[in-house]
Amino acid sequence: MLIPVHLTDLQLAIVRLLWTNGECTVVDVQEGLLPERNLAQTTVATLLTRLEKRGVVSHRTAGRQFIYRAEVTEPEVRRSMVGELTNSLFEGRPTALISHLLVERELGVDELGEVKRMIADAEQRTYLQAAS
């Protein structure tokens, strides 16, 4: 994806429903957000329209209903939002973000082992790329 995607918590909740369900009507989204968010159908419709104007979702028409689907993938949104977070809070330094996560989050032995495996895999990819 070329355009950066930043979503609020509510927008992300809506897009997650679309990722999970594939397609949703306004009522489907409204019901999917319950009970955490009790929003009117008009509010949900407005949110979907705004997301559509940004290219995040699109719709097709079935009878008198709009059926929405996500136009961005979860990895695209993660990449964009984590990149934005890294740039704005950590001066563009991924190592500062990683350091923050390691210091501020309590990681169990299993999670630390997983982080070590990820680092080893990244090192291996780097060495292979450098060798080719």
N, C-alpha and C positions, 0 to 999 in steps of 0.2 A: 504494500500500500504506500502511495506517495504522500498523501495528505496525513498530517498528524491527527490523531483521534484522542481527545480528552473527554471523558465522560464523568458526570457527577455520579454519586452513589445511586440515585434514582434512575438515571439514564442507563447505568450499568446493569441495574436490576432488570430493567425492561429488555435490554439487549440479551442478557443471560436467558430470559424466558424464550426469546426468539431462537437462541442457539440450541436450547434444550428441545423446544417443540417444533422447530423448523419454520412454521408459520403460525401466526396468531391474529385474531381479530382484536378490536379494541376491548371487547368484553372479555376475551381470553386473557389479555394482558391485565386488565383490571382485576379479574378473579385471581390471577396468578400472583399478584402483589399482596393480596389479602393473606393473613390478617395484619401483617406488619405495616402496610400502607393502605389506608382506606381512602382511595381517590375516586372522584367523580369520573364518569365516562368522558365528559368533556375535557377534563384535565388530562386524562390518558391520551385522548385523541390529539390534543394540542402538543403533548410531549412527542408523540409519534410523528406528527407533521413537522416539528422542528428537527427531529432526528433525520427525517427524510430530506429536508432541505440541505442538511449537511452531508448527505450521501451515506449515512450510517445504516439506514434502513430504506427499503422500497416497498411498494405495495402493488397488488393486483386487485382487480375488482371481481367479486363474485356476487351477482345480483346487486343488492344495494349496500353490500358490506365491502370495506377495504380489508384485505388480508395482507398483513405485513410480514416481511422476512428481513433478516440481518444481511447487510451488504459488506460487513467487515467480519473478519474471523477473530476468535479469541486470541490467537497468537499475535495478530496485527495490533489489536488493542493493547495487549500486554507490552509489546515492543514499544509502542508509541508512548504509553503512559509511564512505563518504567524509565524510558529514555528521557522524558520530560522531567520526571522526578530526579533522576540522576543529574541532569543539567542544572535544574533550579536549586536543589538542596545540597548537592555534593560536587559542585563546580565541574560537572562533566566527568568525574572520576569514578568509574565502577568500583575500584578498590575501596574508596571511601564508603560507598553504599554497602559493600560486602562487610567491611569492618564494622559499620554501624549495626548491621543485622546480627553479626556474631557477638557483639558486646551487649546489645540491648535486648536480645531475645534469648531465652533459656532454651538451649538445644540439648536434646537427649543424646545418648551415646549413638543410637541408631541414626539420628539426623546428622550428627557430626561425621559419622562414617560415610553417609551418603554425600556430604559436602566434599569429603576427601576423595571419594570416587569421581565426583564431577570434576574436581581440579585435576586429577590424574588423567581423565579422559580429555580435558581441554589441553593439557600439556602434550599428550600424544598427538592430538590433531594438529597442534602448532608445529611440533617436530616433523610430522609427515608433510605438512604444507611447506615448511622450510626446505625439506629435502627434495621436493619436486620442482 
